[in-house]
């Protein structure tokens, strides 16, 4: 597939983030080697304009680190991030500020992502001020009211503080804040995980409506597979710093190819007693990203393991129908 | 007829707070039979955990108070027992597994110390006997090479292994009733699958009864026999698992089931429940669900609906079922 500049909004190539773990003074005196935590270890993906890419994986697999790398909240160890054909990592400070307007984040915990000392008016108007999008106070207030209306809150909420809202309402405010600067790409880092299921459904619907209305592109990060299935057009599955499988949501969920994707799906307890009981098809526990061995990260847990798996990390290869899988033994 | 192990009768728990009174559990009645797993499901703040704590007599008073109701464990009312009688019951007859193993276990004692503490106090084992029993327990809950992990501290275990340690501790004195309060909520889905399998297998093998508290309907669908649905301090629906999932009768249960995104097929939009949970300090009159209910009638605003039997063993608290108008 040749990248077409107009269709691909975000492209990530070989993105890598290694954290060096500096041991304490005793381990240094003992001459122990510094360890490297490979949080994200050479991942490739792209997102087309107007689509939703779901990034799914278990805790510690590097999902959130990926979100922070793509927004340059932390600098990658290696790799490329291209936004609309331009290399984001080469941007100057002022160009980066502009890019931040185009890429906005919604975080998991709406209790800690909103400043408790500021009113909703302030929280929603500040991004517009920073990016010089509003001139007068009246214009600002009008836009904030419009944003509130759009995310399902009312005019009476504008001068209140975050603590006066429920979790679901706060997440609506966080979404309104992301929308305030009219972004193209919205990255949701577990934006519905902290919410109760009835509220979660409301927020998922809101995400969809807003996408349709404003032509938004989403990078949606979650650990809940049913949420990912529901919201995504395409899905990327991560395991210990690597993407192990990507493809259209329906195909990937209906016929998973990678042993890890299969295991993840088999482990989900579905809200239907007639469905098979959840079970674990892998051995042992999640591998560590600290100084991982050279081969496939699933080594030692995989039912399809062969000799080559411990030696060489399988690359993500095309298997047709827009799907890619990183496994030696398909 | 199977033997009833635990019976809640009109259990009500109230907290006297500075800002006013809060009724966390209002008239909860259900029973659990021997060998049965009862799932108590509901969203945050619905009163699930308070119910569990009331059964264990862990509600601090003040500010807590149990103004009404009985908790019959094997026929005798737990709420009438003295502190000494309760101590004899906790651990030995009723045990509990909590959501956060890291905060429920003590970080400054080794796993062996913590578990053998219970064994020595409750069963009067010697230090050596207790140690042997801990090894047995750890291997029972599937901790690999228990001999080596015995003297480890809790922080040296992963989340899933910590939950296994919690379970080993709960099972240490052979209780016949186990309360598990969101035991898999903090865990990743693959670990959750193994812990669920472990708990359900254990219950079956040891012939125990289980009260399983969770907000996850998927977990209920696979781990439980009977289900109680809680909303804003009330049990709104009660029935066999298959009945509840196939023929939910309360609008809240229906709403919950419709709110869950499914793994297969794809509805573009979910049908969520409108609005949000009422303020428990100032709850609405009548049915607590009426402000969010699309079927709300006048009577819903006035009267709190009682649990009524709709089909054999299937109860719902909703005015829609008053005169067969469902």
Boltz contact constraints between the chains, C-beta under 6 A:
constraints:
  - contact:
      token1: [A, 58]
      token2: [B, 188]
      max_distance: 6.0
  - contact:
      token1: [A, 59]
      token2: [B, 188]
      max_distance: 6.0
  - contact:
      token1: [A, 166]
      token2: [B, 276]
      max_distance: 6.0
  - contact:
      token1: [A, 168]
      token2: [B, 276]
      max_distance: 6.0
  - contact:
      token1: [A, 196]
      token2: [B, 43]
      max_distance: 6.0
  - contact:
      token1: [A, 196]
      token2: [B, 44]
      max_distance: 6.0
  - contact:
      token1: [A, 197]
      token2: [B, 259]
      max_distance: 6.0
  - contact:
      token1: [A, 198]
      token2: [B, 259]
      max_distance: 6.0
  - contact:
      token1: [A, 198]
      token2: [B, 272]
      max_distance: 6.0
  - contact:
      token1: [A, 198]
      token2: [B, 273]
      max_distance: 6.0
  - contact:
      token1: [A, 201]
      token2: [B, 259]
      max_distance: 6.0
  - contact:
      token1: [A, 201]
      token2: [B, 270]
      max_distance: 6.0
  - contact:
      token1: [A, 201]
      token2: [B, 272]
      max_distance: 6.0
  - contact:
      token1: [A, 202]
      token2: [B, 272]
      max_distance: 6.0
  - contact:
      token1: [A, 204]
      token2: [B, 270]
      max_distance: 6.0
  - contact:
      token1: [A, 205]
      token2: [B, 269]
      max_distance: 6.0
  - contact:
      token1: [A, 205]
      token2: [B, 270]
      max_distance: 6.0
  - contact:
      token1: [A, 226]
      token2: [B, 261]
      max_distance: 6.0
  - contact:
      token1: [A, 226]
      token2: [B, 263]
      max_distance: 6.0
  - contact:
      token1: [A, 227]
      token2: [B, 261]
      max_distance: 6.0
  - contact:
      token1: [A, 229]
      token2: [B, 263]
      max_distance: 6.0
  - contact:
      token1: [A, 230]
      token2: [B, 261]
      max_distance: 6.0
  - contact:
      token1: [A, 267]
      token2: [B, 189]
      max_distance: 6.0
  - contact:
      token1: [A, 267]
      token2: [B, 190]
      max_distance: 6.0
  - contact:
      token1: [A, 267]
      token2: [B, 193]
      max_distance: 6.0
  - contact:
      token1: [A, 268]
      token2: [B, 189]
      max_distance: 6.0
  - contact:
      token1: [A, 269]
      token2: [B, 218]
      max_distance: 6.0
  - contact:
      token1: [A, 269]
      token2: [B, 219]
      max_distance: 6.0
  - contact:
      token1: [A, 269]
      token2: [B, 222]
      max_distance: 6.0
  - contact:
      token1: [A, 270]
      token2: [B, 218]
      max_distance: 6.0
  - contact:
      token1: [A, 270]
      token2: [B, 263]
      max_distance: 6.0
  - contact:
      token1: [A, 271]
      token2: [B, 217]
      max_distance: 6.0
  - contact:
      token1: [A, 271]
      token2: [B, 218]
      max_distance: 6.0
  - contact:
      token1: [A, 271]
      token2: [B, 221]
      max_distance: 6.0
  - contact:
      token1: [A, 271]
      token2: [B, 260]
      max_distance: 6.0
  - contact:
      token1: [A, 272]
      token2: [B, 221]
      max_distance: 6.0
  - contact:
      token1: [A, 273]
      token2: [B, 221]
      max_distance: 6.0
  - contact:
      token1: [A, 273]
      token2: [B, 241]
      max_distance: 6.0
  - contact:
      token1: [A, 273]
      token2: [B, 242]
      max_distance: 6.0
  - contact:
      token1: [A, 273]
      token2: [B, 245]
      max_distance: 6.0
  - contact:
      token1: [A, 277]
      token2: [B, 222]
      max_distance: 6.0
  - contact:
      token1: [A, 278]
      token2: [B, 193]
      max_distance: 6.0
  - contact:
      token1: [A, 279]
      token2: [B, 193]
      max_distance: 6.0
  - contact:
      token1: [A, 280]
      token2: [B, 190]
      max_distance: 6.0
  - contact:
      token1: [A, 280]
      token2: [B, 193]
      max_distance: 6.0
  - contact:
      token1: [A, 280]
      token2: [B, 194]
      max_distance: 6.0
  - contact:
      token1: [A, 285]
      token2: [B, 158]
      max_distance: 6.0
